[in-house]
Amino acid sequence: MLKFIEETVSYLENKGFENPEVGIILGTGLGQLINEIDIIKEVSYNHIPNFPTATVEFHKGKLIYGNLEGKKVVVMQGRFHLYEGYTLQDVTFPVRIMEKLGIKTLLVSNAAGAINLNFKKGELMLIEDHINLQGSSPLAFKGVENLGERFTDMSAPYDPGINTMFQDIAKQHNVTLHKGVYASVVGPQLETKAEYRMLNIIGADAVGMSTVPEIIVANHLNLKVAAISVLTDECDPENLKPVNISEIIAMAAKAEPQMITLFTNLVKML
């Protein structure tokens, strides 16, 4: 993997990706933050050596470099998932690349279902902790100790200082920002009633199919990290209706302006 990382970083540096401070991963239906960025360079994933390619139709596939609120940022417009057939090492490879390019902070967004029925679709949730239900770890490979501490501490995977800043920004801008625990499953199928009941019992407030692998690797690399979920549906097992994916995408898009407010103000404060 070291050889692949060096090849990819060299390619991007030659393309002009110079010393970004902040990395941002944009999840489902959350691509419009790009409009706030003064773009310097952008490269399609399929042109980047050793990069996976996004196969989900509502995920773009570009790595973007530019200025946001006075900071150099590198942004993943579209991410990778275990359910696309990639390994957890593939899914998290871009985090390793962003760190080698120079980022010190990683901000992550995703779309998730609300397990906590006090949370409503269209609202946002600041991730305070997570439960990894993807069946493995992105650190479970031979030679991982050459890239960082194998036994990575996860007692506080989400930076408390950044989380406090997000909460302050939300108050200032009248944005409803819940706090909670995010459970990451494999997917791509949605959960059964029994699975939603289980997730509630084990302490999850929201469920999705991403984010946790990237957070683990960010901690492995000693990056400061924070993540916010857009709650796109309500997962009430007693009143469960078939999920309409187009409605989920529409709900993410509806909540997107609030997410952009949080992210742009946070970057300004870093």
N, C-alpha and C positions, 0 to 999 in steps of 0.2 A: 504493500500500500504506500510506503514511503516514496517509491519511485513514481507511482501514479500521482501522488500529491505534488511532488516537485514538478512534474511535467505540466500539470494543470495550472499551478500557480505561475509558472514561467510563461505559459501562454497568455494568461490574463494580465500579468504585469506588462507584457509586450503590447497588449491591447490598450494599455493606459489605466488599468485598475491600480491606482497608487494610494497606499496607506489609508484605506477606509477606517473610520472609527467605530461605526455601528453597522451591524448586519440586521436585516429584517427579512423574515419569512412571511409571505402573504398567503393566507389560506383561501378556502372556497369562497368565491364571490367577493373577495376583498382586494381586487387588483387596482382600484381607482386611486390608491395612495400614490401611484406612479405619477399622477397628474400634478402632485405637489412638489415633485422632484425636478430640479434643474439637471437634466440628464446629460452626462458627459460621454458615456459609452454604454452600449447594450449589445449583448451577444446571446444568440439562441443557444439553448442547451445542447442541441444536436451538433453545434460547431465546436463545443468545448471538449478537449481531449479527456477521456475517462469519465465524463459526466453521464448520468442516466438521462433519459428523455421522459418528460411528463406524458403519460398516456391517457389521463382523465380529461374528457373533452372540455370541462369548465375550468381547467387549470392551464394557464399560459405556460410557456416554456422559455423564459428569458432571465438572464442575470443582468441586472442594471446597476450602473455605477454613476453617482452624481452627488449633488449638493442638496441637503434638506435642512432648512433652518440653521444654516451656517456650519453644518457638519458634513463630512464626506461619508456617504453611506453606500453599502452594496446590498441590493435587494433581490431576493428570489421571487420572481413573479410566477408562482406555481411551485409546488413541492412534490415530493415523491412519497409513495406509500408502500407498505408491505403487501397490501392486497393487489398491487400491480404486478407482482411477481418478482420484485426486487428483494435483495437481502437487506438486513438492517444496516450493514456496512454501506451499501449503495445509498440507502435513504439518507444517511447522515454524512456522506462524503462531502456535500457542499458546505456543511458546518466546518469541517476540517479545513477546507479551502479558504473560507472567509476568515478563519482565525489566522492562517498563514499569511493572508494578504494584510492582516493588521488589526482586525476588529478587536475591541475589548468588551463590547456589549452586544448581546443578541436579543432582539425583540421578535416575538412569534405571535401569529394570529391563527385562529382556526374557526371552523363552524362546528357546533356541538349540539347534542340534544340535552334538554334540561331534565335531569333525574329528580332534582329538588323541585317539587311542585309549587314552592313559593317563588320560583323564578319563572318568568314568562318569555315566550318567544319574541324575538326582536330586542331583548335586553342583552347586556354584556356581563361576562363573569371574569374577574381577575383570578387567575389560577394561583392558589396558595400552596397546593401540594398535588401529587398525582398518584395514581395506581397503575402500574404497568401490567396489563393483561394481554400483552402481545406474544407471550410465550418464550421470549428470549431477550438478549441484551445486545446492543450495538457494540459493546465492549468484549463480547465473547468470541474472540478470535486470536489465533496464534500471533504473537508479536505486538499485541496491544500495548505492552509495557514500554515499547520504543516510542510511543506517541503520548504517553501520560501515565499517571498512576492507575494500575490495573484495578485496584480496590477503591474506586472513587467514592468519596463520602457524599451521601445524598440526604443529610439531615436537614438541609435548607437549600433545596435546588433552585428556588426562585428568590432573587435578590430582594431582601426586605426593604432596602432603601428605595429601589426603583418602584416596588409595589406601593410604598407610601406616597411617592410622587404621583403615580397613576391615580391613586385615590384622591389626592388633593386636586389634581386637574379635573377629575370627574365632578367633584363638588363645585368647583369654580364655574364649570360649564353646564351644570344641571344634567349630567349624564348619569343614568342609573348604572352603577357598577357593583354587582354582587361580588362576593369573595367565595371561593369554594374549591373542591377537590375534583380534578379531571381524571376520568378513567379512560385509558387508551386500549381499544380492542383491535383485532385484526381487520374485521370486515371482509368483503364489502357489503355483505348482507346486513340489514338492520337487525335490531335485537328482538327477541321474543318477549312476551309478557313476563315469563319466568325469569328471563335474563335481566329485564328492567327491575324486577323485584330484588334479585340478587345484588345488582349494582347499588340499589338504595340501602340494602342491609349492610354492605361492606363499607359504606360511607362516601360513595360518589355523589357529587352534585351535578355532574355533567358527563357525557360520554361522547367520544369521537374516535377517529381512526388514524390519528397522527400525533405530532408534537412531542410525545414523551421520548422517542428515540433521539430527537434533536436536542432535547433538554439534557438527557444523560450525557451525550457527547460534549455539549457546551460546558457541563460541569467537569468532565474529564479534562477539558482544555483550560479550566479555570477562567471561563468567561462569566461576566455578570449576565444574568438572563431573567427575562420576564415574559409572560404570555397571557393573552386575553382571548377568550372564546366569545363568539357571537352565538347566542342561543337561538337556533333556527326552528326547533320544534319542542313540544312538551311530551315527555315520555311517561304518561300515566297508564300503567298496566291495566287499571280498572276501566279505562275509557279509551282504549287504543284503537286508532283508525289507521288504515293503510297510509304509508308515507308517499308523498308526491315529491320527487326530487326537484322538479322545477319550482315548487313552492318553497323548498328549502333554500334554493339559490336566490329566489326573489327576496326571501326574508333576510338573508345575509346582505344582499344589496341595499335593502331598506335601512339596515343598521350601520351600514358602512360609513356614512358621514360622522357618526359618533366615534367610531374606531379611528378615523383619520384625525379627528380633533385630539384624541388621547395621544396618538402616536406622534403627531407633529409637535405638540406642546412638550411631550416628554423629551424628544430629541433636542429641542431648544434648550431644555434645562440640564442636559447631560454635560 
